[in-house]
Amino acid sequence: MALGWRCHPWYAFPKYEKRTKNRKVYVIFARAKIPVSTIRPEVDREGSWHGHRSHALPKFNKFSKMTRILLLSDTHGHIDESILKYAKNADHIWHAGDIGSLEVSDALAAVKPLRAVYGNIDNHLIRKEFPLNQRFFCEGVDVWITHIGGYPGKYDPRIREEIRANPPKLFISGHSHILKVMWDKKLGVLHMNPGACGRIGLHQVRTMLQFAIEGEEIKNLEVIELGKR
């Protein structure tokens, strides 16, 4: 069963929800009682990070410590202290496209190592700096990031054949400005879309996601609300 979250005007949350004083921690796959930490890739091998110029990233292997990820998308040229505050608490930042300006990516990369893809609104300068797709291993998890990718049951035609033939364990896209986390049971893929944290678009609430990867496990998934657009 696929469970999804939409960022506006209402959230659709799974059955089980753990609340803390200042934030919400959501457990997906509630009906099947499958914890996030059981998601494992089919292949266990070392993956390397590669980037552009100042965005080059270190290598990881299955013996790495837990890696905290901040996932954001659709900044559309906007960056502020509320975003950077969470960026400082992460180990790595992943941006799923529609960056909007190199000032945004430079500000993020100055805080923590950045991995990003370009989106449909990004100009030639951003497209020279970042690729259309990022396919890599973070510790033991096979990750694919692209801006326009769709979601389980409605993958974009550009990636549909490849994701069926060679599915990652974590598939990340942006573009829709709708926060969504879904499990593709058929392919064994976890899909994440962090929504939009910029101020341009139809979304009502600015959102991001943060989670951790430890070896082959994805855990501690949290929704970050940055307030109204």
C-alpha positions in Angstrom: 0.0 0.0 0.0 1.3 3.4 -0.9 0.9 6.2 1.7 1.5 9.8 0.6 1.6 13.2 2.2 0.5 16.4 0.5 1.6 19.7 1.7 -1.4 21.8 0.9 -4.1 22.5 1.9 -4.2 19.4 4.1 -1.9 16.7 5.0 -2.8 13.0 4.6 -0.8 11.2 7.3 -0.4 7.5 8.1 -2.1 5.9 11.0 0.8 5.9 13.4 2.4 9.3 14.3 4.9 10.0 17.0 4.9 13.6 18.3 7.7 15.3 20.2 7.7 18.8 21.8 8.9 20.8 18.9 8.5 18.5 15.9 6.6 15.6 14.4 8.2 12.2 13.5 6.1 10.2 11.1 6.3 6.4 10.7 5.3 5.4 7.2 4.0 2.0 6.1 1.8 1.9 9.2 -0.8 -0.5 8.1 1.8 -3.1 7.2 3.8 -2.2 10.3 7.0 -2.0 8.2 9.5 0.5 9.8 11.5 2.8 7.6 14.7 1.1 8.9 13.9 -2.1 7.1 14.3 -0.6 3.7 17.4 -2.2 2.1 19.0 -2.0 -1.3 19.5 -5.1 -3.4 23.2 -4.4 -3.8 25.7 -3.7 -1.0 28.7 -1.9 -2.4 30.7 1.3 -1.8 29.3 4.4 -3.4 31.2 7.6 -4.2 30.0 11.1 -4.1 30.9 13.4 -7.0 30.1 17.0 -7.6 31.1 20.2 -9.3 34.0 22.3 -8.1 33.4 23.3 -4.5 30.5 20.8 -4.2 32.7 17.7 -4.4 31.7 15.2 -1.7 33.6 12.5 0.2 33.2 8.7 -0.2 31.0 6.6 2.0 30.9 2.9 2.6 28.7 0.5 4.6 30.8 1.1 7.7 30.0 4.8 7.8 28.2 6.4 10.7 24.7 7.6 10.4 24.4 10.4 7.8 21.8 13.1 8.4 20.2 14.4 5.2 18.3 17.6 4.6 16.1 17.2 1.4 14.6 20.3 -0.2 13.4 21.4 -3.6 11.9 24.3 -5.6 13.6 27.2 -3.9 13.1 29.3 -7.0 15.9 31.7 -6.1 14.9 32.0 -2.4 17.1 31.2 0.6 16.7 32.4 4.1 17.9 31.7 7.7 15.0 29.3 8.4 16.4 27.0 5.6 20.0 27.5 6.6 19.2 26.7 10.2 18.2 23.1 9.3 21.0 22.9 6.8 23.5 23.4 9.6 22.1 20.5 11.5 22.5 18.1 8.6 25.5 16.2 7.4 24.6 16.6 3.7 22.1 18.6 1.7 20.2 17.3 -1.3 18.3 19.7 -3.6 15.8 18.2 -6.1 15.8 21.0 -8.6 14.3 24.4 -9.6 17.2 26.0 -7.6 16.5 29.4 -9.2 20.0 31.0 -8.8 23.5 30.0 -8.0 23.3 32.2 -4.9 21.0 29.6 -3.4 23.3 26.6 -4.2 26.4 28.6 -3.1 24.7 29.5 0.3 23.8 25.9 0.9 27.2 24.5 -0.2 28.9 27.0 2.2 27.1 25.3 5.1 27.3 21.6 4.3 28.2 19.4 1.3 25.6 19.8 -1.4 24.3 17.5 -4.1 21.7 18.9 -6.5 20.0 18.5 -9.9 18.7 21.2 -12.2 15.0 21.8 -12.7 12.9 23.1 -15.6 13.2 26.7 -14.5 16.9 26.7 -14.0 19.1 28.6 -16.5 22.2 27.6 -18.4 24.6 28.5 -15.5 22.8 26.2 -13.1 22.7 23.4 -15.8 26.4 23.7 -16.2 26.9 23.3 -12.5 24.4 20.5 -11.8 23.2 17.5 -13.8 19.7 16.4 -14.7 20.0 13.2 -12.8 22.0 12.1 -9.7 22.3 8.3 -9.3 24.6 7.3 -6.4 25.0 5.3 -3.2 24.8 7.0 0.1 26.4 4.5 2.5 24.4 1.3 1.5 21.4 3.0 -0.1 21.0 3.4 -3.8 19.6 6.9 -4.5 18.2 8.5 -7.6 17.4 12.3 -7.7 15.8 14.0 -10.6 13.5 17.1 -10.7 10.6 15.8 -12.8 10.1 12.2 -12.1 6.6 11.6 -11.0 5.7 9.1 -8.2 4.7 5.5 -7.8 1.9 4.6 -10.2 2.5 7.7 -12.2 6.2 7.9 -13.0 7.3 10.5 -15.7 7.7 8.9 -19.1 11.3 10.0 -19.3 12.3 7.8 -16.3 9.6 5.1 -16.4 11.5 2.5 -18.3 14.7 2.9 -16.4 13.2 2.9 -13.0 11.3 -0.4 -13.8 14.4 -2.0 -15.2 16.9 -0.8 -12.6 15.0 0.6 -9.5 16.9 2.4 -6.8 15.9 2.1 -3.1 15.2 5.8 -2.7 13.7 7.8 -5.6 13.6 11.6 -5.1 11.9 14.2 -7.2 10.5 17.7 -6.9 8.5 19.9 -9.4 5.0 19.4 -8.1 5.4 21.6 -4.9 3.5 18.8 -3.1 5.2 17.0 -0.2 4.8 13.3 -0.8 6.3 10.1 0.7 5.2 6.9 -0.9 6.2 3.3 -1.0 6.2 1.5 -4.3 5.6 -2.0 -3.2 5.9 -3.5 -6.7 9.4 -2.1 -7.3 10.6 -1.9 -3.7 11.2 1.8 -4.0 10.7 4.5 -1.4 9.7 7.8 -3.1 10.2 11.2 -1.5 9.2 14.7 -2.7 9.9 17.3 -0.1 7.5 19.9 -1.5 8.7 23.4 -2.1 10.5 25.7 0.3 10.6 28.7 -2.0 8.0 31.5 -2.2 6.9 31.0 -5.8 4.2 28.6 -6.7 0.8 27.3 -5.6 1.8 25.7 -2.4 0.5 27.2 0.8 3.1 25.9 3.3 6.8 25.8 2.7 8.2 22.4 3.5 11.4 20.2 3.5 12.2 16.7 4.7 15.0 15.5 6.9 16.0 11.9 7.5 19.0 9.7 8.3 20.8 6.9 6.4 22.8 4.4 8.4 24.4 1.7 6.4 21.5 0.2 4.5 18.7 1.7 6.6 16.6 4.9 6.0 15.3 6.2 9.3 14.1 9.2 11.4 12.1 10.7 8.6 10.6 14.1 9.6 8.5 16.8 7.9 9.8 20.4 8.3 7.3 23.2 8.0 8.7 26.6 7.3 5.5 28.6 7.5 3.2 30.0 4.9 4.5 30.9 1.5 
